Amino acid sequence: MTCDEFSMRIVAMMQMLYRVSYAQLSQSCDRDEAVQECLCKAWKKRYQLKDERFMQTWVIRILVNECHNIQRKRSRELPMDELPERIAPADTNFELHDALFSLDETLRLPILLHYIEGFSISEIAQILCWPQGTVKSRMLRGRQELKKILCGEDQLLCEI
């Protein structure tokens, strides 16, 4: 893969990279840092990519690792009295957005990668370094939690 071809594919992935980082990091400066570090590492190691078909999965895995690195770094810091709220994109269903982000990250990330980004179960397993069964079970638990959150007392609406 040439440098130009690599660059064009990365540019095409930028929106997805920010959406994935948005699922893991609440502050925009952290999301920017994670994406930037991901791109730097991917560029430096682009010759290590064995199969070009898996470039997207490979880059997303790098991004997830960078998000985890930032989360580890932030966990050692003292929390502020008041954290800034996560601002949803303008064209978002706010109720669904809030429900999705109330889920634990281990349930939220596979759901986001599958339903928003369109990755298959096997690709998600590869990205997150989990067995496929773990991805399936966490997606099931995440969907069940979303149903509880969104339906609440109104179980009749959810059974349709």
TORMI-252317 format. One line per field, with one value per atom (N, C-alpha, C): residue number from 0; residue in three letters; atom name; x, y, z. Coordinates in nm, 4 decimals, padded with zeros to 6 digits. Last residue first. Layout:
N
resi: [NUM  ...]
resn: [ALA  ...]
name: [CA  ...]
X: [X  ...]
Y: [Y  ...]
Z: [Z  ...]
! end
This chain:
160
resi: [159  159  159  158  158  158  157  157  157  156  156  156  155  155  155  154  154  154  153  153  153  152  152  152  151  151  151  150  150  150  149  149  149  148  148  148  147  147  147  146  146  146  145  145  145  144  144  144  143  143  143  142  142  142  141  141  141  140  140  140  139  139  139  138  138  138  137  137  137  136  136  136  135  135  135  134  134  134  133  133  133  132  132  132  131  131  131  130  130  130  129  129  129  128  128  128  127  127  127  126  126  126  125  125  125  124  124  124  123  123  123  122  122  122  121  121  121  120  120  120  119  119  119  118  118  118  117  117  117  116  116  116  115  115  115  114  114  114  113  113  113  112  112  112  111  111  111  110  110  110  109  109  109  108  108  108  107  107  107  106  106  106  105  105  105  104  104  104  103  103  103  102  102  102  101  101  101  100  100  100  99  99  99  98  98  98  97  97  97  96  96  96  95  95  95  94  94  94  93  93  93  92  92  92  91  91  91  90  90  90  89  89  89  88  88  88  87  87  87  86  86  86  85  85  85  84  84  84  83  83  83  82  82  82  81  81  81  80  80  80  79  79  79  78  78  78  77  77  77  76  76  76  75  75  75  74  74  74  73  73  73  72  72  72  71  71  71  70  70  70  69  69  69  68  68  68  67  67  67  66  66  66  65  65  65  64  64  64  63  63  63  62  62  62  61  61  61  60  60  60  59  59  59  58  58  58  57  57  57  56  56  56  55  55  55  54  54  54  53  53  53  52  52  52  51  51  51  50  50  50  49  49  49  48  48  48  47  47  47  46  46  46  45  45  45  44  44  44  43  43  43  42  42  42  41  41  41  40  40  40  39  39  39  38  38  38  37  37  37  36  36  36  35  35  35  34  34  34  33  33  33  32  32  32  31  31  31  30  30  30  29  29  29  28  28  28  27  27  27  26  26  26  25  25  25  24  24  24  23  23  23  22  22  22  21  21  21  20  20  20  19  19  19  18  18  18  17  17  17  16  16  16  15  15  15  14  14  14  13  13  13  12  12  12  11  11  11  10  10  10  9  9  9  8  8  8  7  7  7  6  6  6  5  5  5  4  4  4  3  3  3  2  2  2  1  1  1  0  0  0]
resn: [ILE  ILE  ILE  GLU  GLU  GLU  CYS  CYS  CYS  LEU  LEU  LEU  LEU  LEU  LEU  GLN  GLN  GLN  ASP  ASP  ASP  GLU  GLU  GLU  GLY  GLY  GLY  CYS  CYS  CYS  LEU  LEU  LEU  ILE  ILE  ILE  LYS  LYS  LYS  LYS  LYS  LYS  LEU  LEU  LEU  GLU  GLU  GLU  GLN  GLN  GLN  ARG  ARG  ARG  GLY  GLY  GLY  ARG  ARG  ARG  LEU  LEU  LEU  MET  MET  MET  ARG  ARG  ARG  SER  SER  SER  LYS  LYS  LYS  VAL  VAL  VAL  THR  THR  THR  GLY  GLY  GLY  GLN  GLN  GLN  PRO  PRO  PRO  TRP  TRP  TRP  CYS  CYS  CYS  LEU  LEU  LEU  ILE  ILE  ILE  GLN  GLN  GLN  ALA  ALA  ALA  ILE  ILE  ILE  GLU  GLU  GLU  SER  SER  SER  ILE  ILE  ILE  SER  SER  SER  PHE  PHE  PHE  GLY  GLY  GLY  GLU  GLU  GLU  ILE  ILE  ILE  TYR  TYR  TYR  HIS  HIS  HIS  LEU  LEU  LEU  LEU  LEU  LEU  ILE  ILE  ILE  PRO  PRO  PRO  LEU  LEU  LEU  ARG  ARG  ARG  LEU  LEU  LEU  THR  THR  THR  GLU  GLU  GLU  ASP  ASP  ASP  LEU  LEU  LEU  SER  SER  SER  PHE  PHE  PHE  LEU  LEU  LEU  ALA  ALA  ALA  ASP  ASP  ASP  HIS  HIS  HIS  LEU  LEU  LEU  GLU  GLU  GLU  PHE  PHE  PHE  ASN  ASN  ASN  THR  THR  THR  ASP  ASP  ASP  ALA  ALA  ALA  PRO  PRO  PRO  ALA  ALA  ALA  ILE  ILE  ILE  ARG  ARG  ARG  GLU  GLU  GLU  PRO  PRO  PRO  LEU  LEU  LEU  GLU  GLU  GLU  ASP  ASP  ASP  MET  MET  MET  PRO  PRO  PRO  LEU  LEU  LEU  GLU  GLU  GLU  ARG  ARG  ARG  SER  SER  SER  ARG  ARG  ARG  LYS  LYS  LYS  ARG  ARG  ARG  GLN  GLN  GLN  ILE  ILE  ILE  ASN  ASN  ASN  HIS  HIS  HIS  CYS  CYS  CYS  GLU  GLU  GLU  ASN  ASN  ASN  VAL  VAL  VAL  LEU  LEU  LEU  ILE  ILE  ILE  ARG  ARG  ARG  ILE  ILE  ILE  VAL  VAL  VAL  TRP  TRP  TRP  THR  THR  THR  GLN  GLN  GLN  MET  MET  MET  PHE  PHE  PHE  ARG  ARG  ARG  GLU  GLU  GLU  ASP  ASP  ASP  LYS  LYS  LYS  LEU  LEU  LEU  GLN  GLN  GLN  TYR  TYR  TYR  ARG  ARG  ARG  LYS  LYS  LYS  LYS  LYS  LYS  TRP  TRP  TRP  ALA  ALA  ALA  LYS  LYS  LYS  CYS  CYS  CYS  LEU  LEU  LEU  CYS  CYS  CYS  GLU  GLU  GLU  GLN  GLN  GLN  VAL  VAL  VAL  ALA  ALA  ALA  GLU  GLU  GLU  ASP  ASP  ASP  ARG  ARG  ARG  ASP  ASP  ASP  CYS  CYS  CYS  SER  SER  SER  GLN  GLN  GLN  SER  SER  SER  LEU  LEU  LEU  GLN  GLN  GLN  ALA  ALA  ALA  TYR  TYR  TYR  SER  SER  SER  VAL  VAL  VAL  ARG  ARG  ARG  TYR  TYR  TYR  LEU  LEU  LEU  MET  MET  MET  GLN  GLN  GLN  MET  MET  MET  MET  MET  MET  ALA  ALA  ALA  VAL  VAL  VAL  ILE  ILE  ILE  ARG  ARG  ARG  MET  MET  MET  SER  SER  SER  PHE  PHE  PHE  GLU  GLU  GLU  ASP  ASP  ASP  CYS  CYS  CYS  THR  THR  THR  MET  MET  MET]
name: [N  CA  C  N  CA  C  N  CA  C  N  CA  C  N  CA  C  N  CA  C  N  CA  C  N  CA  C  N  CA  C  N  CA  C  N  CA  C  N  CA  C  N  CA  C  N  CA  C  N  CA  C  N  CA  C  N  CA  C  N  CA  C  N  CA  C  N  CA  C  N  CA  C  N  CA  C  N  CA  C  N  CA  C  N  CA  C  N  CA  C  N  CA  C  N  CA  C  N  CA  C  N  CA  C  N  CA  C  N  CA  C  N  CA  C  N  CA  C  N  CA  C  N  CA  C  N  CA  C  N  CA  C  N  CA  C  N  CA  C  N  CA  C  N  CA  C  N  CA  C  N  CA  C  N  CA  C  N  CA  C  N  CA  C  N  CA  C  N  CA  C  N  CA  C  N  CA  C  N  CA  C  N  CA  C  N  CA  C  N  CA  C  N  CA  C  N  CA  C  N  CA  C  N  CA  C  N  CA  C  N  CA  C  N  CA  C  N  CA  C  N  CA  C  N  CA  C  N  CA  C  N  CA  C  N  CA  C  N  CA  C  N  CA  C  N  CA  C  N  CA  C  N  CA  C  N  CA  C  N  CA  C  N  CA  C  N  CA  C  N  CA  C  N  CA  C  N  CA  C  N  CA  C  N  CA  C  N  CA  C  N  CA  C  N  CA  C  N  CA  C  N  CA  C  N  CA  C  N  CA  C  N  CA  C  N  CA  C  N  CA  C  N  CA  C  N  CA  C  N  CA  C  N  CA  C  N  CA  C  N  CA  C  N  CA  C  N  CA  C  N  CA  C  N  CA  C  N  CA  C  N  CA  C  N  CA  C  N  CA  C  N  CA  C  N  CA  C  N  CA  C  N  CA  C  N  CA  C  N  CA  C  N  CA  C  N  CA  C  N  CA  C  N  CA  C  N  CA  C  N  CA  C  N  CA  C  N  CA  C  N  CA  C  N  CA  C  N  CA  C  N  CA  C  N  CA  C  N  CA  C  N  CA  C  N  CA  C  N  CA  C  N  CA  C  N  CA  C  N  CA  C  N  CA  C  N  CA  C  N  CA  C  N  CA  C  N  CA  C  N  CA  C  N  CA  C  N  CA  C  N  CA  C  N  CA  C  N  CA  C  N  CA  C  N  CA  C  N  CA  C  N  CA  C  N  CA  C  N  CA  C  N  CA  C  N  CA  C  N  CA  C  N  CA  C  N  CA  C  N  CA  C  N  CA  C  N  CA  C  N  CA  C  N  CA  C  N  CA  C]
X: [-04.3687  -04.4152  -04.3018  -04.2704  -04.3017  -04.3494  -04.2460  -04.1252  -04.1541  -04.4974  -04.4390  -04.3201  -04.5311  -04.6156  -04.5579  -04.3621  -04.3225  -04.4082  -04.2971  -04.3861  -04.3486  -04.0993  -04.2280  -04.3182  -03.8434  -03.8766  -04.0033  -03.7489  -03.8885  -03.9324  -03.4799  -03.5698  -03.7169  -03.3718  -03.3580  -03.4622  -03.4358  -03.4801  -03.4795  -03.3046  -03.4499  -03.5046  -03.0399  -03.1019  -03.2537  -03.0124  -03.0018  -03.0659  -03.0367  -03.1321  -03.1311  -02.8138  -02.9485  -03.0544  -02.6135  -02.6280  -02.7653  -02.6485  -02.6686  -02.6881  -02.5843  -02.7157  -02.7451  -02.3204  -02.4194  -02.5606  -02.2095  -02.2115  -02.3078  -02.2426  -02.3090  -02.3143  -02.0865  -02.2304  -02.3013  -01.8310  -01.8917  -02.0428  -01.7969  -01.7997  -01.8648  -01.7875  -01.8952  -01.9089  -01.5483  -01.6755  -01.7930  -01.3127  -01.3722  -01.5072  -01.1435  -01.2339  -01.2747  -01.0143  -00.9361  -01.0183  -01.1509  -01.1483  -01.0661  -01.1111  -01.0797  -01.0604  -01.2070  -01.0681  -01.0250  -01.4721  -01.3900  -01.2420  -01.5467  -01.5489  -01.4622  -01.5250  -01.4396  -01.4325  -01.7247  -01.5851  -01.4887  -01.9536  -01.9160  -01.7690  -01.8827  -01.9391  -01.8918  -01.9599  -01.8642  -01.9365  -02.1145  -02.1386  -02.0371  -02.1298  -02.0190  -02.0284  -02.3722  -02.3427  -02.2377  -02.3806  -02.4995  -02.4722  -02.1052  -02.1901  -02.3011  -01.9963  -01.9204  -02.0084  -02.2006  -02.1669  -02.0942  -02.1831  -02.3096  -02.2822  -01.9219  -01.9594  -02.0893  -01.9473  -01.8561  -01.8920  -02.1356  -02.1609  -02.0762  -02.0263  -02.1518  -02.1755  -01.7987  -01.7862  -01.9137  -01.8925  -01.8171  -01.8084  -02.2305  -02.0886  -02.0168  -02.4744  -02.4228  -02.2749  -02.5263  -02.5414  -02.4935  -02.5096  -02.3938  -02.4108  -02.7628  -02.6426  -02.5220  -02.9275  -02.9376  -02.8108  -02.8523  -02.8317  -02.8364  -02.9317  -02.7937  -02.7649  -03.2061  -03.1234  -02.9767  -03.2718  -03.3079  -03.2227  -03.1823  -03.1193  -03.1507  -03.0921  -03.2055  -03.1499  -02.9036  -02.9117  -03.0457  -02.7973  -02.9000  -02.9249  -02.5911  -02.7181  -02.8291  -02.4303  -02.4380  -02.5797  -02.4216  -02.4625  -02.4597  -02.1687  -02.2643  -02.2939  -02.1253  -02.1002  -02.2095  -02.0432  -02.1367  -02.0972  -01.7517  -01.8343  -01.9247  -01.7702  -01.7208  -01.8094  -01.6855  -01.7932  -01.7334  -01.4559  -01.5843  -01.6992  -01.2355  -01.2842  -01.4158  -01.0280  -01.1438  -01.1795  -00.6804  -00.7889  -00.9061  -00.5542  -00.5710  -00.6845  -00.5581  -00.4596  -00.4709  -00.7335  -00.7752  -00.6788  -00.5996  -00.6977  -00.7393  -00.4490  -00.3800  -00.4752  -00.6561  -00.5651  -00.4942  -00.7627  -00.8454  -00.7595  -00.5459  -00.5892  -00.6754  -00.5418  -00.4246  -00.4627  -00.7923  -00.7662  -00.6446  -00.7427  -00.8481  -00.8281  -00.5452  -00.5120  -00.6161  -00.6983  -00.5855  -00.5466  -00.8725  -00.9266  -00.8156  -00.6838  -00.7598  -00.8160  -00.5992  -00.5008  -00.5723  -00.8440  -00.7796  -00.6760  -00.8790  -00.9742  -00.9146  -00.6685  -00.6650  -00.7606  -00.7597  -00.6290  -00.6221  -00.9982  -00.9986  -00.8705  -00.8913  -00.9892  -00.9940  -00.7206  -00.6679  -00.7641  -00.7690  -00.7955  -00.7460  -00.6835  -00.8276  -00.8639  -00.4083  -00.4732  -00.6234  -00.2220  -00.3290  -00.4078  -00.0190  00.0059  -00.0974  00.1338  00.0013  00.0182  00.3799  00.3577  00.2213  00.3751  00.4383  00.4229  00.2667  00.1854  00.2454  00.3666  00.3676  00.2907  00.3350  00.4684  00.4761  00.0552  00.1457  00.2850  -00.0380  -00.0734  00.0216  00.0649  00.1107  00.0804  -00.0783  00.0692  00.1221  -00.3430  -00.2959  -00.1433  -00.3435  -00.3769  -00.3215  -00.2942  -00.1962  -00.2181  -00.5349  -00.4046  -00.2962  -00.7288  -00.7285  -00.5915  -00.6547  -00.6580  -00.6516  -00.6837  -00.5533  -00.5482  -00.9587  -00.8640  -00.7260  -01.0506  -01.0848  -00.9879  -00.9533  -00.9063  -00.9343  -01.1010  -00.9544  -00.8939  -01.3617  -01.3221  -01.1700  -01.4321  -01.3811  -01.3287  -01.5092  -01.6101  -01.5602  -01.4496  -01.3931  -01.4926  -01.5918  -01.5074  -01.4623  -01.7364  -01.8000  -01.7197  -01.5534  -01.6640  -01.7329  -01.4048  -01.3420  -01.4481  -01.5950  -01.5486  -01.4840  -01.6169  -01.7343  -01.6933  -01.3578  -01.4092  -01.5330  -01.3477  -01.2516  -01.3020  -01.5484  -01.5641  -01.4696  -01.4306  -01.5570  -01.5789  -01.1969  -01.1874  -01.3159  -01.1797  -01.2163  -01.2298  -01.0829  -01.2189  -01.2697  -00.8236  -00.9135  -01.0587  -00.7275  -00.7357  -00.8322  -00.7319  -00.8155  -00.8316  -00.5421  -00.6812  -00.7744  -00.3096  -00.3638  -00.5095  -00.2740  -00.2918  -00.3583  -00.2292  -00.3442  -00.3769  00.0091  -00.1108  -00.2364  00.1841  00.1561  00.0284  00.0612  00.1401  00.1005  00.0856  00.0000  00.0906]
Y: [-00.4734  -00.4652  -00.4974  -00.4505  -00.5856  -00.5869  -00.1860  -00.2593  -00.3974  -00.1044  -00.0440  -00.1252  -00.2473  -00.2771  -00.2215  -00.1379  -00.2636  -00.2963  00.1242  00.1032  -00.0226  00.1666  00.1129  00.0703  00.1322  00.1590  00.0895  00.1602  00.1252  00.1538  00.2350  00.3074  00.2805  00.0561  00.2007  00.2760  -00.1954  -00.1577  -00.0067  -00.1749  -00.1958  -00.1548  -00.1551  -00.0439  -00.0541  -00.4109  -00.2927  -00.1711  -00.5652  -00.5835  -00.4628  -00.4759  -00.4536  -00.4678  -00.5681  -00.4252  -00.3921  -00.8445  -00.7760  -00.6263  -00.8746  -00.9149  -00.8434  -00.7866  -00.7156  -00.7491  -00.9778  -00.8380  -00.7539  -01.2059  -01.1979  -01.0540  -01.1419  -01.1699  -01.1537  -01.1143  -01.0024  -01.0220  -01.3714  -01.2583  -01.1373  -01.5181  -01.5432  -01.4297  -01.4307  -01.3938  -01.4144  -01.3025  -01.4127  -01.3686  -00.9900  -01.0725  -01.1923  -00.7691  -00.8833  -00.9659  -00.5759  -00.5674  -00.6779  -00.6522  -00.5166  -00.5117  -00.9174  -00.8899  -00.7519  -00.8759  -00.9629  -00.9375  -00.7228  -00.6615  -00.7426  -00.9171  -00.7979  -00.7290  -01.0954  -01.1408  -01.0220  -00.9357  -00.9887  -01.0297  -00.6540  -00.7856  -00.8294  -00.3031  -00.4128  -00.5431  -00.0672  -00.1745  -00.2883  00.1535  00.1477  00.0315  00.1049  00.2377  00.2289  -00.1699  -00.1029  00.0337  -00.2389  -00.3217  -00.2398  -00.0357  -00.0860  -00.1660  -00.0090  00.1022  00.0523  -00.2608  -00.2170  -00.1045  -00.2625  -00.3574  -00.3185  -00.0323  -00.0327  -00.1370  -00.0944  00.0116  -00.0028  -00.2886  -00.3178  -00.2190  -00.1698  -00.3050  -00.3488  00.0717  00.0734  -00.0643  00.0582  00.0373  00.0281  00.3026  00.1660  00.1665  00.5612  00.5190  00.3748  00.5910  00.6333  00.6099  00.4983  00.4293  00.4650  00.6925  00.5524  00.4759  00.9207  00.9160  00.7723  00.8370  00.8773  00.8650  00.8041  00.6881  00.7161  01.0724  00.9677  00.8428  01.2072  01.2339  01.1265  01.1206  01.0935  01.1012  01.3706  01.2532  01.2435  01.5768  01.4912  01.3634  01.6993  01.7677  01.6751  01.4873  01.5511  01.6012  01.5684  01.4805  01.5562  01.6224  01.6889  01.5973  01.5379  01.4915  01.5519  01.7946  01.6969  01.6608  01.8153  01.8665  01.7562  01.7571  01.7191  01.7793  01.9172  01.9026  01.8716  01.8898  01.8909  01.8644  01.6517  01.7876  01.7789  01.3910  01.4389  01.5832  01.3533  01.3847  01.4399  01.0839  01.2258  01.2439  00.8253  00.8635  01.0102  00.8126  00.7520  00.7866  00.9175  01.0029  00.9443  00.6946  00.8164  00.9061  00.5233  00.4861  00.6094  00.6697  00.6424  00.6039  00.6600  00.7897  00.7701  00.3846  00.4504  00.5837  00.3532  00.2893  00.3515  00.4966  00.5425  00.4812  00.3312  00.4682  00.5253  00.1003  00.0949  00.2342  00.2066  00.1554  00.1467  00.2635  00.3712  00.3259  00.0069  00.1035  00.2149  -00.0891  -00.1533  -00.0609  00.0747  00.0856  00.0225  -00.0225  00.1168  00.1354  -00.2874  -00.2614  -00.1218  -00.2461  -00.3155  -00.2870  -00.1227  -00.0534  -00.1160  -00.3227  -00.1938  -00.1238  -00.5678  -00.5509  -00.4178  -00.5627  -00.5761  -00.5474  -00.5701  -00.4395  -00.4457  -00.7532  -00.7663  -00.6350  -00.6611  -00.7727  -00.7824  -00.3809  -00.4325  -00.5387  -00.2712  -00.3954  -00.4570  -00.0310  -00.1395  -00.2740  00.1417  00.1028  -00.0134  00.2507  00.1047  00.0539  00.5249  00.4712  00.3207  00.5386  00.5847  00.5233  00.4439  00.3720  00.4113  00.6394  00.5015  00.4225  00.8658  00.8642  00.7214  00.7846  00.8111  00.8103  00.7643  00.6489  00.6676  01.0274  00.9240  00.7978  01.1426  01.1868  01.0816  01.0104  00.9964  01.0347  01.0976  00.9545  00.9332  01.3773  01.3191  01.1713  01.3977  01.4479  01.3857  01.2909  01.2254  01.2690  01.4806  01.3425  01.2666  01.7019  01.7079  01.5680  01.6227  01.6345  01.6410  01.3754  01.5091  01.5148  01.1066  01.2117  01.3504  00.8170  00.9310  01.0459  00.6183  00.5819  00.6998  00.7209  00.6172  00.5853  00.8825  00.9463  00.8465  00.6990  00.7644  00.8332  00.6403  00.5348  00.5961  00.8896  00.8286  00.7198  00.9271  01.0179  00.9606  00.7163  00.7221  00.8130  00.7920  00.6709  00.6721  01.0178  01.0310  00.9107  00.8996  00.9976  01.0100  00.7311  00.6724  00.7749  00.8766  00.8229  00.7674  00.9154  01.0311  00.9841  00.6527  00.7114  00.8295  00.6314  00.5415  00.5934  00.8271  00.8401  00.7515  00.7195  00.8480  00.8647  00.4880  00.4780  00.6053  00.6088  00.5195  00.5045  00.7450  00.8183  00.7352  00.5327  00.6337  00.7112  00.2147  00.3369  00.4333  -00.1169  00.0000  00.1236]
Z: [02.1805  02.0401  01.9470  02.4268  02.3802  02.2367  02.4935  02.4541  02.4017  02.5741  02.4551  02.4023  02.8125  02.6975  02.5686  03.0060  02.9428  02.8204  03.1398  03.0266  02.9480  03.3238  03.3720  03.2568  03.0969  03.2366  03.2784  02.8385  02.8617  03.0031  02.8542  02.7650  02.7943  03.0448  03.0615  02.9802  02.9397  03.0745  03.0916  02.6920  02.6959  02.8317  02.7769  02.7036  02.7075  02.8884  02.9742  02.9067  02.6555  02.7656  02.8585  02.5125  02.4578  02.5665  02.6888  02.6598  02.6043  02.6750  02.8027  02.7819  02.3997  02.4515  02.5829  02.3997  02.3179  02.3671  02.5640  02.6094  02.5272  02.4070  02.5374  02.5885  02.1796  02.1674  02.3015  02.2950  02.2223  02.2155  02.3953  02.4879  02.4214  02.1584  02.2548  02.3551  02.0453  01.9823  02.0776  02.2892  02.2130  02.1548  02.2304  02.3094  02.2261  02.1140  02.1658  02.2651  01.9835  02.1292  02.1953  01.7136  01.7583  01.9098  01.7115  01.6771  01.7287  01.7778  01.8622  01.8371  01.5590  01.6919  01.7880  01.3588  01.3530  01.4893  01.4411  01.4364  01.4302  01.4165  01.5476  01.5479  01.1971  01.2274  01.3662  01.2093  01.2155  01.2479  01.1990  01.1035  01.1032  01.3642  01.2687  01.1708  01.5025  01.4486  01.3380  01.5694  01.5165  01.4545  01.6427  01.5562  01.4895  01.8004  01.6855  01.5896  01.9961  01.9073  01.7815  02.1168  02.0549  01.9562  02.2190  02.1134  02.0428  02.4047  02.2896  02.1837  02.6122  02.5144  02.3888  02.7746  02.7051  02.5915  02.8685  02.8126  02.7415  02.9780  02.8521  02.7876  03.0930  03.1179  02.9826  02.9935  02.9988  03.0339  02.9482  03.0876  03.1051  02.6794  02.7575  02.9073  02.6041  02.5576  02.6436  02.7208  02.7626  02.7246  02.5791  02.7245  02.7763  02.3183  02.3478  02.4971  02.3496  02.3170  02.3490  02.4030  02.4984  02.4760  02.1740  02.3031  02.4060  01.8717  01.9589  02.1008  01.6955  01.7811  01.8512  01.5440  01.4842  01.5647  01.7000  01.6758  01.6259  01.9457  01.8144  01.7879  02.2979  02.1886  02.0564  02.5242  02.4364  02.3182  02.8518  02.7161  02.6278  03.0852  03.0300  02.8883  03.2910  03.1837  03.1291  03.6446  03.5135  03.4052  03.9341  03.8373  03.7008  04.0789  04.1491  04.0529  03.9228  03.9449  04.0211  04.0595  03.9836  04.0196  04.0190  04.1104  04.0318  03.8146  03.8449  03.9447  03.7433  03.8444  03.8834  03.5371  03.6636  03.7764  03.3203  03.3891  03.5229  03.2433  03.2849  03.3647  03.1697  03.2790  03.3343  02.9549  03.0722  03.1926  02.7803  02.8326  02.9567  02.7254  02.7837  02.8479  02.6056  02.7341  02.8030  02.3716  02.4631  02.6015  02.2602  02.2993  02.3957  02.2093  02.3021  02.3505  02.0180  02.1443  02.2489  01.8124  01.8769  02.0120  01.7409  01.7913  01.8679  01.6468  01.7625  01.8244  01.4235  01.5351  01.6615  01.2640  01.3115  01.4295  01.2181  01.2782  01.3377  01.0818  01.2095  01.2873  00.8501  00.9340  01.0736  00.7422  00.7863  00.8825  00.6325  00.7741  00.8288  00.3734  00.3964  00.5418  00.3779  00.3625  00.3892  00.5940  00.4956  00.4912  00.7645  00.6738  00.5622  00.8758  00.8400  00.7324  00.8956  00.9701  00.9399  00.7729  00.6987  00.7706  00.9612  00.8453  00.7665  01.1902  01.1799  01.0575  01.1646  01.1899  01.1644  01.1287  01.0234  01.0407  01.3747  01.2515  01.1383  01.5468  01.5582  01.4308  01.4529  01.4545  01.4598  01.4951  01.3591  01.3511  01.7757  01.6921  01.5514  01.8482  01.8817  01.7977  01.7485  01.6998  01.7278  01.9002  01.7545  01.6979  02.1595  02.1263  01.9754  02.1389  02.1684  02.1285  02.0941  01.9947  02.0137  02.3361  02.2085  02.0993  02.5148  02.5239  02.3945  02.4354  02.4249  02.4344  02.4964  02.3559  02.3400  02.7394  02.7088  02.5659  02.7534  02.7661  02.7263  02.5623  02.6338  02.6369  02.4238  02.5361  02.6208  02.2168  02.2979  02.4228  02.0946  02.1668  02.2593  01.9546  02.0710  02.1569  01.7583  01.8491  01.9729  01.6319  01.6948  01.7939  01.5351  01.6371  01.7056  01.3504  01.4600  01.5723  01.1706  01.2500  01.3702  01.0571  01.1314  01.2225  00.9308  01.0392  01.1211  00.7126  00.8421  00.9543  00.5023  00.4904  00.6242  00.5908  00.5820  00.5749  00.5558  00.6900  00.6904  00.2791  00.3586  00.5011  00.2104  00.1646  00.2472  00.3278  00.3727  00.3336  00.1727  00.3179  00.3707  -00.0757  -00.0576  00.0916  -00.0228  -00.0636  -00.0413  00.0350  00.1379  00.1056  -00.0897  -00.0988  00.0124  00.0000  00.0000  00.0000]
! end
